[in-house]
Amino acid sequence: MQNYLLLRGRLLGRLLRELGWVRLLLLGTLLGLVAARALVLAAAHAGAAWTVPLVVAGLIVSTHRQRADLPFLRLMVPAFRRWLAAEYALLSLPAALLLLAYGRVVPGLLTPLLAAGAALAPPATARSARRRRASLFRSVAFEWVSAGRQGGVGLGWVGLLTLALLTRHTATGPALALVGWVLVLLEVYGPAEPWTWLLPVLTSPRRWLAARVGWALLYFGLTVAPLAAVLLISRAGGGATAGLLLWASAVATTVVLAKYAFYPHATLGRLTQAGAVVVGFSIVGSNPAYGALWAACFLGLVVKSQRRLAPYRYD
């Protein structure tokens, strides 16, 4: 276990060097402050504290399913999932300790447990077959087509809708269900498509990104509509529901843009998406500075993603 954690630390250091020390110093400090602020805001409220275990577990599960070293670990170490569980629990300790410091005992204990449970999630694999069942989504929205063929995403939607219905007498339950569906977007838009998909169709990075964001918002809106309806009839009311939907749409947009910010580097793309979600949670607070921070990050993702896709442009 000690050698494994040491290896993971070295790989993380190599990845950070690829990102660049100047950019790491600026973005890392900014992201750290935003993450700390979001955790403090969530821990300070009894209802919002329950989002921390869900967010941490969702981010870890999404990253775990895209790990490239899972086949290697399976061959070399039969009990590799215990190593992964320990690694994920250690990664979630800062959030858990902050919750415990604010007296949120149950969410604090639940955070490392859910994070460790992410090691049981199966890896994301591309299934091939001669015949596929018809999809409810258009083929151009290939991310949603792939997600629709994964049973876990559909079961997750049913589970979140059930949670919203069972807690409709409160505003917290339906709101958490809607936030949970936002986190599912990290799984839907996590894997980056091969560059060979872009060469025949990418005539303009701006139009490509606009299409990706448009299809994402369309299908996200259709799938989130039942959750929003339950939230509307709860104690939240129309104003809070509209505000939460606006926030969810903004976060969904940044998740799609962050997918291409470091394309085709999968790990940096996942870290950027996680950072976009953390910045999105930071604007929930009353401090207007975080709204300006989110706007700056949004514009940076727009520019960065267009520049990253420019070499794949086909004329």
C-alpha positions in Angstrom: 0.0 0.0 0.0 2.8 2.4 0.9 4.6 1.8 -2.4 1.3 2.2 -4.3 0.5 5.6 -2.7 4.1 6.7 -3.4 3.6 5.8 -7.1 0.3 7.7 -7.2 2.0 10.7 -5.7 4.8 10.6 -8.3 2.3 10.3 -11.2 0.4 13.3 -9.8 3.6 15.3 -9.6 4.4 14.5 -13.3 0.9 15.5 -14.3 1.2 18.8 -12.5 4.5 19.5 -14.2 2.8 18.9 -17.6 0.2 21.5 -16.6 2.9 24.0 -15.9 4.1 25.6 -12.7 2.9 29.1 -13.4 -0.5 28.0 -14.5 -0.6 25.6 -11.6 0.3 28.3 -9.1 -2.4 30.7 -10.4 -5.2 28.2 -11.0 -4.3 25.9 -8.1 -4.4 28.8 -5.6 -7.7 30.1 -7.0 -9.3 26.7 -7.2 -8.2 25.9 -3.7 -9.7 29.0 -2.3 -12.9 28.4 -4.2 -13.1 24.8 -3.1 -12.5 25.8 0.6 -15.2 28.5 0.3 -17.7 26.1 -1.2 -17.0 23.5 1.5 -17.4 26.1 4.3 -20.7 27.3 2.9 -22.0 23.8 2.6 -20.8 22.8 6.1 -22.3 25.8 7.7 -25.8 24.7 6.7 -27.4 21.5 7.9 -29.2 20.8 4.6 -26.3 21.8 2.3 -23.8 19.7 4.3 -25.4 16.5 2.8 -24.3 17.6 -0.7 -20.7 17.3 0.2 -20.6 13.5 0.4 -22.6 13.3 -2.8 -20.4 15.7 -4.7 -17.1 14.1 -3.5 -18.4 10.6 -4.3 -19.7 11.7 -7.7 -16.4 13.3 -8.7 -14.4 10.3 -7.5 -16.6 7.7 -9.2 -16.5 9.7 -12.5 -12.7 9.8 -12.3 -12.4 6.2 -11.2 -14.4 4.9 -14.2 -12.0 6.6 -16.6 -8.7 5.3 -15.0 -6.4 3.8 -17.6 -4.5 1.7 -15.0 -7.4 -0.5 -13.8 -6.5 -3.4 -16.1 -2.9 -3.3 -14.9 -3.9 -3.2 -11.3 -6.3 -6.1 -11.8 -3.5 -8.2 -13.2 -0.8 -7.3 -10.7 -2.8 -7.1 -7.5 -5.9 -9.3 -6.9 -7.1 -7.1 -4.0 -6.4 -3.9 -5.8 -9.9 -2.5 -4.9 -8.9 -2.2 -1.3 -5.9 0.0 -2.4 -8.2 2.1 -4.4 -10.7 2.4 -1.5 -7.9 3.6 0.8 -6.7 6.1 -1.8 -10.2 7.6 -2.3 -10.9 7.7 1.4 -7.6 9.7 1.9 -8.6 12.1 -0.9 -11.9 12.8 0.8 -10.5 13.4 4.3 -10.1 17.2 4.0 -13.8 17.5 3.2 -14.8 15.0 5.9 -12.6 16.8 8.6 -14.2 20.1 7.7 -17.7 18.7 8.1 -16.7 17.2 11.5 -15.3 20.5 12.6 -18.7 22.2 11.9 -20.4 19.4 13.9 -21.9 17.6 10.8 -21.0 14.2 12.2 -23.1 12.0 9.9 -22.2 13.7 6.6 -18.6 13.8 7.8 -18.5 10.1 8.4 -20.4 9.4 5.2 -18.0 11.3 3.0 -15.0 8.8 3.2 -17.4 5.8 3.2 -19.0 6.9 -0.1 -15.6 7.9 -1.5 -14.2 4.4 -0.6 -17.2 2.8 -2.2 -16.3 4.3 -5.5 -13.6 1.6 -5.9 -16.5 -0.9 -6.5 -17.7 1.0 -9.6 -17.0 -0.8 -12.8 -14.7 0.8 -15.4 -16.2 2.6 -18.4 -15.9 0.4 -21.4 -16.9 0.8 -25.0 -19.3 -2.0 -25.8 -19.4 -3.2 -29.4 -22.3 -5.1 -31.1 -23.6 -5.6 -34.6 -27.0 -4.4 -33.6 -27.9 -1.7 -31.1 -31.3 -0.8 -29.8 -32.7 2.4 -30.9 -31.8 5.4 -28.8 -34.1 8.1 -27.5 -31.4 10.7 -28.3 -30.3 12.1 -31.6 -27.0 10.6 -32.9 -25.4 14.0 -33.0 -25.7 14.1 -29.2 -23.4 11.1 -29.0 -22.6 11.7 -25.4 -26.3 11.2 -24.4 -26.6 8.2 -26.8 -23.7 6.5 -25.0 -25.1 7.5 -21.6 -28.6 6.1 -22.5 -27.0 2.7 -23.3 -25.5 2.6 -19.8 -27.9 1.1 -17.3 -26.2 3.0 -14.4 -27.2 6.4 -15.7 -30.8 5.4 -16.2 -31.0 3.8 -12.7 -29.4 6.9 -11.3 -32.1 9.1 -12.8 -34.8 6.9 -11.4 -33.2 6.9 -8.0 -32.9 10.7 -7.9 -36.5 11.0 -9.1 -37.6 8.6 -6.3 -35.6 10.6 -3.8 -37.3 13.8 -4.9 -40.8 12.3 -4.7 -40.2 10.8 -1.3 -38.9 14.2 0.1 -41.3 16.5 -1.8 -42.7 17.8 1.5 -39.4 19.6 1.9 -37.3 21.7 -0.4 -34.0 20.1 0.4 -34.6 16.6 -1.0 -35.8 17.6 -4.5 -33.0 20.3 -4.6 -30.4 17.7 -3.8 -31.8 15.3 -6.4 -31.5 18.1 -9.1 -27.9 18.8 -8.0 -27.2 15.1 -8.2 -28.3 15.0 -11.8 -26.0 17.9 -12.5 -23.2 15.8 -11.2 -24.2 13.0 -13.6 -23.1 15.3 -16.4 -19.6 14.7 -15.3 -20.1 11.0 -16.3 -22.0 11.9 -19.5 -19.5 14.4 -20.8 -16.4 12.9 -19.1 -14.8 10.8 -21.9 -13.4 12.8 -24.7 -14.2 11.5 -28.2 -11.2 10.5 -30.4 -9.6 13.1 -32.6 -10.6 11.1 -35.7 -14.2 12.0 -35.0 -13.4 15.7 -35.2 -11.4 15.8 -38.4 -14.3 15.2 -40.8 -16.8 17.5 -39.2 -15.0 20.3 -37.3 -15.1 23.2 -39.7 -15.3 25.8 -37.0 -14.4 25.4 -33.3 -17.0 28.0 -32.3 -19.8 26.3 -34.1 -18.7 22.9 -32.8 -18.8 24.1 -29.2 -22.1 25.9 -29.7 -23.6 22.6 -31.0 -22.2 20.6 -28.1 -23.5 23.1 -25.6 -26.9 23.3 -27.4 -27.5 19.6 -27.4 -26.3 19.3 -23.8 -28.7 21.9 -22.6 -31.6 20.5 -24.6 -31.3 16.9 -23.3 -30.3 18.1 -19.8 -33.5 20.2 -19.7 -35.7 17.4 -20.9 -34.2 14.9 -18.3 -34.2 17.4 -15.5 -37.8 18.5 -16.1 -39.5 15.9 -13.8 -37.0 16.7 -11.0 -37.8 20.4 -11.5 -41.5 19.7 -11.4 -41.2 18.0 -8.0 -39.1 20.9 -6.7 -41.7 23.3 -8.0 -44.5 21.7 -5.9 -42.3 21.5 -2.9 -41.6 24.3 -0.4 -39.1 25.8 -2.7 -41.6 27.5 -5.0 -41.2 29.0 -8.4 -38.5 31.5 -7.8 -36.1 29.1 -6.1 -36.8 26.4 -8.8 -36.1 28.9 -11.6 -32.9 30.1 -9.9 -31.6 26.5 -9.4 -32.4 25.6 -13.0 -30.5 28.7 -14.2 -27.5 27.7 -12.0 -27.7 24.1 -13.2 -27.7 25.2 -16.9 -24.7 27.4 -16.2 -22.7 24.6 -14.6 -23.7 22.2 -17.4 -22.3 24.7 -20.0 -19.0 24.9 -18.2 -18.8 21.1 -17.9 -19.1 20.8 -21.7 -16.6 23.6 -22.4 -14.1 22.2 -19.8 -14.2 18.9 -21.7 -12.4 20.5 -24.6 -10.2 22.9 -22.6 -7.3 20.4 -22.6 -8.4 18.1 -25.4 -7.4 15.3 -25.9 -5.7 15.0 -22.5 -8.3 13.0 -20.5 -6.9 13.6 -17.0 -6.5 17.3 -17.3 -9.9 17.5 -18.9 -11.4 15.7 -15.9 -9.6 18.0 -13.4 -10.8 21.1 -15.3 -14.4 19.8 -15.2 -14.1 19.2 -11.5 -12.8 22.7 -11.0 -15.7 24.1 -13.1 -18.2 22.3 -10.9 -16.5 23.6 -7.7 -16.5 27.1 -9.0 -20.2 26.7 -9.9 -20.9 25.7 -6.3 -19.0 28.7 -5.0 -21.5 31.2 -6.7 -24.3 29.8 -4.5 -23.0 32.0 -1.7 -23.9 35.7 -1.2 -20.4 37.0 -2.0 -20.6 38.7 -5.4 -16.9 38.2 -5.9 -17.5 34.6 -6.6 -19.9 35.5 -9.3 -17.2 37.5 -11.0 -14.8 34.6 -10.6 -17.3 32.3 -12.3 -17.7 34.7 -15.2 -13.9 34.9 -15.6 -13.6 31.1 -15.5 -16.4 30.8 -18.1 -14.8 33.2 -20.5 -11.5 31.5 -20.0 -13.0 28.1 -20.9 -14.6 29.6 -24.0 -11.3 30.9 -25.2 -9.2 27.9 -24.1 -11.5 25.3 -25.7 -11.6 27.2 -29.0 -7.8 27.4 -29.1 -7.5 23.8 -28.2 -9.8 22.6 -31.0 -8.2 24.9 -33.6 -5.5 22.4 -34.8 -8.3 19.8 -35.5 -10.2 22.2 -37.8 -11.2 20.8 -41.2 -11.6 23.2 -44.1 
